[in-house]
Amino acid sequence: MLIYLPRNHFSSIKNNATSVHFNVTEGYSSTQIRSNVSPNSKSSPEFVCGAGAAFANIVLTFPVNKAIFRQQIHGINLSSAVKQLQLEGVRNLYRGLGPPLLLKCTTLSLTFGLYDFYNKQIHRWNHGSTLPALPVKLLAATLAGTTEAILTPFERVQVLLQDRHQQRKYTNTVQAFHNLKRFGLKEYYRGLTPILIRNGPSNAVYFALREPVRNILPNYQSSAGNIASDFVSGAVLGAVISTMYYPLNVVKSVMQRKAGGEFTSFNKTFIKVFNDRNRSVQKLYYGVQANFMRSLISWGIINATYEILKRNFFQPDNIKSL
């Protein structure tokens, strides 16, 4: 857990539960107060706050995400995707919620928790010597993102449940996991390559820019003002990163909508999708407008909720009660 204090507070920090680590490099001058709670502990703030932020985000944004998915798969505009969902009825609107809820709660828990864990490990491997902040952030974030790829089966099942052509074959999360079992373990990891290409670099960009972007915005005396700043910084950064990697998610979704049979490489799938869409870059970005808006909302919620949970439940005085 990172808590940032003004320099004139340094002399007053005497709590045995924390240690002061000075990390001053260009653009990242900060004093980091780190809890001695193990990164693997169930009470580790980063893991818990990440999961809580993901839960709030998924429940609020799932219908929008489903419409975007339909655009990615079928290459249709937003109004056509919304009409599909309307025809299927309210009953099916949250169909397929299970996998993304489990996936995102676990993924964001790992995103923040493993980033903190690897950050600490890198300093331990260097025997506590001072390291430049930016390279450490980039390496820790990339390692965390790569580790998250073990959760690919959840993304795999989510795609099958959201594809309208698979609705009769795959009716719920448990049944989908069971049906894929007959194809072997490899089938659960179909589409792994674009996930690896996406996770590491996108994590690196997010954690490298998260503090600088937040520092551009003002600090308010009121809680509401700071929540708004946290929301805006997370929203802008998340939307930009999501747009950068949007074509990767299009190819990933196309790869994962198939169950059984030949495994087509990422390169071949990309070429096929590109050709199927009349070799139009614009059509590769079908759904990007809605995705941008969803990412603004999602990452705003994630960042703001994460900071709310951390401030209210994981301040030094509250950690002892966990």
Secondary structure, DSSP 4 states (H G I P E B T S, - for coil): --B---GGGGGG---TTEEEEEE--TT--EEEEEE-S-TTSTT-HHHHHHHHHHHHHHHHHHHHHHHHHHHHHH---HHHHHHHHHHH-GGGTTTT-HHHHHHHHHHHHHHHHHHHHHHHHHHHHTTT----HHHHHHHHHHHHHHHGGGGHHHHHHHHHHH-GGGTTT--SHHHHHHHHGGG-HHHHTTTHHHHHHHHHHHHHHHHHHHHHHHHHSPP-SSHHHHHHHHHHHHHHHHHHHHHHTHHHHHHHHHHHT--SS----HHHHHHHHHHHTTT-HHHHTTTHHHHHHHHHHHHHHHHHHHHHHHHHH-SHHHHTT-
